[in-house]
Amino acid sequence: MNKVYSNAEDALKGIVFDHQTLAVGGFGLCGIPEELITAVKQSGVKGLTCISNNAGVDDFGLGVLLQTRQIKKMISSYVGENKEFERQYLNGELEVELTPQGTLAEKLRAGGAGIPAFYTQTGVGTLIAEGKEQRSFHGKNYILEESLTADVALVKAYKADKAGNLIFRKTAKNFNPECAMAGKITIVEVEQIVEIGELDPDEIHLPGIYVNRIILNATPEKRIEQKTLSMEAV
């Protein structure tokens, strides 16, 4: 089975449709599958539910899909960098399900592992707990969180072999492995593609069994979301 596709548009063909749920890797602008997101925009699909830690910024990442009104719902943790997101939410144009960051990661990981739900202390006694089952274990209260899966996962990795085995680079790993596991179909954007057997098995972060399609983006933009300089260095 050939997992390598010539470009993002070809990789999405026959896979992405209206009203699907997408799990999109990245933390802020670090480790986002920018080329795949652009291809989703160009496909014109709409009514999407996007599971992602962030919602990008106004002109980059998932922010470009918010601008074109292709997203109807966000399941996210931190969304404070996107003014269009704020505008749509406050005007009732966008559904938002805010989820604590660690809980979001575990919901994706559990979904990929076939675990339907789990108990956590995170959110007990807050708005997060409203409407959720609660139980006490060893004298502590926990809430039941349902796991997350997605129709399609869009993932960014550093290197892949042609079988889809992946290596992530430093903090760009973030939510990407969890999204890859949670997707029924996973499409990965990488900076390097090598032959099968060239990767050291001990260095592989995610096995190719989770990966369906791969595209090459050898020169990603790698924006810095918040650039902070010390005055001593100026």
C-alpha positions as CSV (number, residue, x, y, z in Angstrom):
1,M,0.0,0.0,0.0
2,N,1.4,3.4,-1.0
3,K,1.0,5.9,1.8
4,V,2.9,8.7,0.1
5,Y,0.9,11.3,-1.8
6,S,2.2,14.0,-4.1
7,N,0.5,16.9,-2.3
8,A,-2.0,17.8,0.4
9,E,-4.9,18.2,-2.0
10,D,-4.5,14.6,-3.4
11,A,-4.1,13.3,0.2
12,L,-7.5,14.7,1.2
13,K,-9.4,13.5,-1.9
14,G,-12.2,11.0,-1.0
15,I,-11.4,11.5,2.7
16,V,-12.7,15.0,3.9
17,F,-16.3,15.8,3.6
18,D,-18.9,18.3,5.1
19,H,-19.9,17.9,8.8
20,Q,-17.0,15.7,9.7
21,T,-14.9,15.8,13.0
22,L,-11.2,16.6,12.5
23,A,-8.5,16.1,15.1
24,V,-5.7,18.6,14.3
25,G,-2.3,18.4,16.0
26,G,-0.3,21.3,17.3
27,F,0.2,23.5,20.3
28,G,-0.3,27.1,19.4
29,L,1.5,27.4,16.1
30,C,4.1,24.7,17.1
31,G,3.8,21.5,15.2
32,I,0.7,22.4,13.2
33,P,0.0,20.6,9.8
34,E,-0.2,24.0,8.0
35,E,-0.3,22.6,4.4
36,L,-3.0,20.1,5.2
37,I,-5.1,22.9,6.9
38,T,-4.7,25.0,3.7
39,A,-5.8,22.1,1.6
40,V,-8.9,21.7,3.8
41,K,-9.7,25.4,3.2
42,Q,-9.3,25.0,-0.6
43,S,-11.5,21.9,-0.6
44,G,-14.4,24.1,0.6
45,V,-15.8,21.5,3.0
46,K,-18.0,23.1,5.8
47,G,-19.8,22.3,9.0
48,L,-16.6,20.9,10.6
49,T,-16.1,20.1,14.2
50,C,-12.4,20.6,15.0
51,I,-10.6,19.0,18.0
52,S,-7.4,20.9,18.7
53,N,-5.7,22.4,21.7
54,N,-5.7,25.8,20.0
55,A,-7.6,27.5,17.2
56,G,-4.6,29.1,15.5
57,V,-4.4,32.8,15.0
58,D,-6.4,35.0,12.6
59,D,-4.3,34.3,9.5
60,F,-2.6,31.0,10.3
61,G,-3.4,27.5,11.4
62,L,-7.1,26.7,12.1
63,G,-7.7,30.5,12.1
64,V,-7.9,30.4,8.3
65,L,-10.8,27.9,8.5
66,L,-12.6,30.2,11.0
67,Q,-12.2,33.1,8.6
68,T,-14.0,31.1,5.8
69,R,-16.7,29.9,8.2
70,Q,-15.9,26.2,7.6
71,I,-15.8,25.3,11.3
72,K,-19.1,25.1,13.2
73,K,-17.7,23.8,16.5
74,M,-14.3,23.8,18.3
75,I,-13.3,21.4,21.0
76,S,-10.3,23.1,22.5
77,S,-8.3,24.1,25.5
78,Y,-6.7,27.5,24.8
79,V,-8.3,29.9,22.3
80,G,-7.1,33.3,23.4
81,E,-5.0,34.3,20.4
82,N,-7.7,34.4,17.8
83,K,-9.9,37.6,17.5
84,E,-12.2,36.0,14.8
85,F,-12.8,33.1,17.1
86,E,-13.8,35.5,19.9
87,R,-16.1,37.4,17.6
88,Q,-17.9,34.3,16.2
89,Y,-18.3,32.8,19.7
90,L,-19.7,36.0,21.3
91,N,-22.1,36.4,18.4
92,G,-23.4,32.8,18.7
93,E,-21.9,31.8,15.3
94,L,-19.5,29.2,16.7
95,E,-20.0,26.3,19.2
96,V,-17.2,25.9,21.7
97,E,-16.5,23.1,24.1
98,L,-13.7,24.2,26.4
99,T,-11.7,21.3,27.9
100,P,-8.8,21.3,30.3
101,Q,-5.5,20.7,28.5
102,G,-4.5,17.5,30.2
103,T,-8.1,16.2,29.9
104,L,-8.1,17.0,26.2
105,A,-4.9,15.0,25.6
106,E,-6.2,12.1,27.6
107,K,-9.6,12.1,25.8
108,L,-7.8,11.8,22.5
109,R,-5.3,9.2,23.8
110,A,-8.1,7.1,25.4
111,G,-10.2,7.3,22.2
112,G,-7.3,6.0,20.2
113,A,-6.8,3.2,22.7
114,G,-10.4,2.1,22.5
115,I,-11.3,3.4,26.0
116,P,-14.7,5.0,25.9
117,A,-14.4,7.1,29.1
118,F,-12.3,7.7,32.2
119,Y,-12.5,9.5,35.6
120,T,-10.5,12.5,36.4
121,Q,-10.3,15.0,39.3
122,T,-9.7,17.9,36.9
123,G,-12.7,20.1,36.7
124,V,-14.4,18.9,39.9
125,G,-16.4,21.7,41.4
126,T,-16.2,23.9,38.3
127,L,-18.4,24.6,35.2
128,I,-16.5,21.7,33.5
129,A,-18.3,19.2,35.8
130,E,-21.8,20.4,35.0
131,G,-24.0,17.5,33.7
132,K,-21.2,14.9,34.1
133,E,-21.4,11.8,36.2
134,Q,-19.4,12.1,39.5
135,R,-18.0,9.4,41.7
136,S,-15.9,9.2,44.8
137,F,-12.7,7.0,44.9
138,H,-10.7,6.7,48.1
139,G,-12.4,9.8,49.5
140,K,-11.8,12.0,46.4
141,N,-14.4,13.2,43.9
142,Y,-13.9,12.5,40.2
143,I,-15.9,13.3,37.1
144,L,-16.5,11.0,34.1
145,E,-15.1,12.3,30.8
146,E,-16.0,10.6,27.5
147,S,-13.1,9.9,25.1
148,L,-12.7,11.6,21.7
149,T,-12.3,10.1,18.2
150,A,-12.3,11.8,14.8
151,D,-13.3,11.0,11.3
152,V,-9.9,12.4,10.1
153,A,-6.7,13.4,11.9
154,L,-4.4,16.0,10.5
155,V,-0.9,15.6,12.0
156,K,2.5,17.2,11.7
157,A,5.7,15.1,12.2
158,Y,9.4,15.7,11.5
159,K,10.3,12.5,9.7
160,A,8.5,9.5,8.3
161,D,9.4,6.4,6.4
162,K,7.2,5.2,3.6
163,A,5.4,2.8,5.9
164,G,4.3,5.8,8.0
165,N,6.5,5.3,11.0
166,L,6.9,8.7,12.6
167,I,9.5,10.7,14.4
168,F,8.5,14.0,16.0
169,R,10.9,16.8,16.9
170,K,11.0,18.2,20.4
171,T,8.0,20.2,21.5
172,A,6.4,19.9,18.1
173,K,5.4,16.4,19.2
174,N,2.7,17.9,21.6
175,F,-0.8,16.7,20.7
176,N,0.2,15.1,17.4
177,P,0.5,11.4,18.5
178,E,-2.8,11.6,20.3
179,C,-4.6,13.1,17.3
180,A,-3.0,10.4,15.1
181,M,-4.3,7.6,17.3
182,A,-7.8,9.1,17.6
183,G,-8.4,9.5,13.9
184,K,-10.2,6.8,11.9
185,I,-8.1,8.0,9.0
186,T,-4.8,9.8,9.7
187,I,-3.0,12.1,7.2
188,V,0.5,13.2,8.2
189,E,2.6,16.2,6.9
190,V,6.3,15.7,7.4
191,E,9.6,17.5,6.6
192,Q,11.4,14.3,5.5
193,I,10.4,11.0,4.0
194,V,12.9,8.1,4.0
195,E,12.9,4.5,2.8
196,I,11.5,1.7,5.0
197,G,14.3,0.5,7.3
198,E,16.2,3.7,7.5
199,L,14.6,4.7,10.8
200,D,16.1,3.3,14.0
201,P,13.2,1.3,15.6
202,D,14.1,2.7,19.0
203,E,13.7,6.3,17.8
204,I,10.2,5.8,16.3
205,H,7.6,7.8,18.3
206,L,4.5,6.5,16.6
207,P,4.2,3.3,14.5
208,G,2.9,3.4,11.0
209,I,-0.2,1.3,11.8
210,Y,-1.8,4.6,12.8
211,V,-0.9,6.4,9.6
212,N,-2.9,6.2,6.3
213,R,-1.4,8.9,4.1
214,I,1.7,11.0,4.1
215,I,2.7,14.2,2.3
216,L,6.0,16.1,2.2
217,N,6.4,19.7,3.3
218,A,10.1,20.2,3.3
219,T,10.0,23.9,4.1
220,P,7.3,24.6,6.7
221,E,6.9,28.2,7.9
222,K,7.4,27.6,11.7
223,R,6.0,30.9,13.0
224,I,6.6,32.1,16.5
225,E,3.3,32.8,18.1
226,Q,4.6,35.3,20.8
227,K,8.1,36.6,20.2
228,T,9.5,38.0,23.5
229,L,12.9,39.6,23.7
230,S,14.9,40.6,26.7
231,M,15.6,44.3,26.9
232,E,19.2,43.4,27.8
233,A,19.5,41.8,24.4
234,V,18.2,44.9,22.5
